[in-house]
Amino acid sequence: MTRSNIALEPVLQSVAVIPVLIIDDVATAVPLARALVAGGLKVLEITLRTEAALEATKAIIDQVEGAITGLGTVLNAGQMKQAETIGAAFMVSPGGSPALLDAADDCSVPLLPGAATAGEAMTLLERGYGLQKFFPAEQAGGVPYLKSLSSPLAGIRFCPTGGVSPDNAGSYLSLPNVICVGGSWVAPADAVKSGDWARIEDLARTAAALKKGAAT
């Protein structure tokens, strides 16, 4: 059975920016998530790049009201099973290998797979994925490249991630085939380490105010 990730549409549509978070210390997870949610960024992606990631994600799911929390950098069936076990709302992958997509067919958690080329995007669309991560966005051609895909691949909407910043987020969000963007700038490492949650909340509030579909 081929799955679609259409269930993710209202989640992605509800925000302009999804924070992409690398959490090294579980103790920072809950206050970080609370600051982001308070600033208006309720959809959070916790990447599986640290030993603390799973525990941090579970803590946010259990303790942060209003957060919609997913696992990122999901690369295999085992990690998909972990996402199910902890109750993740969604999964994100940098790509979309056949084995990964086969595993997603049997997983109850919706997947946002990644593409960097037209061919990769078409392959994912054939498997039912009309919502995709465009990664690494800047290195893969950025706003001009993604804009060029909007007409021939009109059935796909993207969440660009990778090199997205306050300087270019608005340009991505102005594109008709962009549903939201992902970025790490709203949770600077120094602010997380020092526990400067007020600064992170302010950054989140500014990011949450970004508009979709308006040229910048």
N, C-alpha and C positions, 0 to 999 in steps of 0.2 A: 504494500500500500504506500503510495507516494503521498507525503504530507505537504500541506501548504502552510505558510507562516502568516496567513491573513489575520490570525488572532492577535498578532503583534501590532496591527495597524493603529488601533486606538491608543495603545501605549506610546508608540513612537510619535503619533500625531499630537499627543498631549503636551509635548515639550519641544523647545527649540534645540536644547543642548543636553546630551547625556554625558555626565562625568565618567571618564574612564579612569579607574582608580587602581593603583598598585599599593597595597597595604602590607607593610612590613611588620607592624605591631598591632596585635588584636586589640589592645587597649585603646587605640585611636579610632577604631572602626565606628563605634556607636556615636561618639561626639562628632566625628567627621560627617557621618551620614545625617545626623540631626541638623548640623549647620547647613548642609546642602539643601535638605528638604525645607528648612525654614526660609532659605533664600529663593525657593521656588523651583528647585531642580529635584523632582521626586523620583525620576527614573535613573537608577545607578547601575553601572557595570563594574563589577569587581573582577579584575583579571587574575587568572590562575598562574601568576608568575612568581609567587612567593609561598613559603611554607605556611604562612598565616592566612592565606586567601580563603580557604574553605571555612575555617573557624570564624573569620571576620565576617564573611557573608552570612553565615548562620546567625551570628550575633545581631547583625543589622535586621535580618528577616524577623527575628524574635522580638527585638526591642525598639525598633524605630517605626513609630506610627506614621503611615502615609508614604513610606518608601516602597517603590517597586524595584526589587533587587534582582539582578541577573548575574550570571557568571560569564566572563569573557575569556578569550584565549582557550576556548574549548577545542581540543584537537582530536579526540577519540571517543569511542563508546564508553570507556570506563569513566571519563570525566562527565559524560552525559548522565550516566547513572548517578554520579555524585550530585549533579544538579537536581535530579529528581529527588534524591534522598533528603537533601536539605531544604527542599521547597522553593528552589529558585523560580522566578517568574518567567525568565527567558534565558537563552544562551546566545553567545556571540562567538563567531569563529573568524579568523583572518582569511580563511579560504573555504573551499567546499569540495573536498576530495570525494570520490565515489564511496569509499568506505564510511566516511563521516556522514554523508547524506543517507546511506543505507541505515546506519545506526539511528539517525534522526527520525526515520520512518517509524521506528519502534519506540520512540521516546515521547513522553507526554508533554515535555517542556518545549515550547516553540523555539526554533533556531533562526538566528539572523546570520547567514553565511556571508563570506566575503568574496569580492571579485575585484580584479584590477584591470581587466581587459574586456572588450566587447564579447569575445568568445567565451570567457569564463562566465560573464553575466548571462549569456544566452543559455549556456549549459545549466545554470542554476534555475533559470526561468522554465526550462523544459521539465525540471523536477518539481515545479510548482512554487518556486520562490520568487514572488513578485516584489518582495522587500529584501534588499541586500545591503551589506556593508561595502562601501567603496574604500578599499585599503591596499596600500598606504596612499592616502588621497593626494598629498602634495607630490610625492615621488612618482606617482602613476600618471601625472599630467594635470592635476589640480582642477580648478574651476573651468578652464577652457576645454579640457578633455571631457569632463563630465557633461558640460553643456552640449558638446557635439554628440553625445549619446542620447540626448533627450528626445529627439525626433525618431531615429531608427529603432530605439528601444523604449518606446513610449509606455510599454506595459510594466516597466520597472521603476521603482523609487528607491533611492539610496540614502544611507546614512554615512556620509564621508567621515573618515577617522584617519588620523596620521598626519601630523603637521598642521592640523586645524588650530587656529588661534583667534584671539580677539580681533586681530588685524584682517583676517580673511573669512571668519565665520559668516559674516553678513553676506558676503559674495556667494558663498555656497548656498546659504538659505534662500537667496533670491532666485535660484534655479527651480524650474517647474518639476524636475525629477528628484529633488531633495526633500525628504520628509523631516529630517532633523540632522544634526551633526553630533559627533562624539569628540570629546577633548579632555585633556588632563589639566589645562591651565587654571581651572576653577579650584583646584586643590594643590597648590604649590607645595613641594616637599618641605621647604623650610617652615611654612605655616603649619603644616601637619605636625612636624617634629616639635615645634614650640607650643603647639596647642592654641594657636591663634584662630579660634573658631569664628570670631567676629569678622576677621578679614575674609575668611572663606565664605561666610554667609553673604558678605558684601559682593564678592566676586560672583557668587551664584545668583544673586539678585540682578546684577548687571547682565549676566548671560541669559537669565530667564526672560529678560525684557527684549531680547533680540526678536525681530519680526521675520516671519517667513513670507516668501513671495514678493518682497519689495526690493527693487534694485538699490544697491548702495554705491 
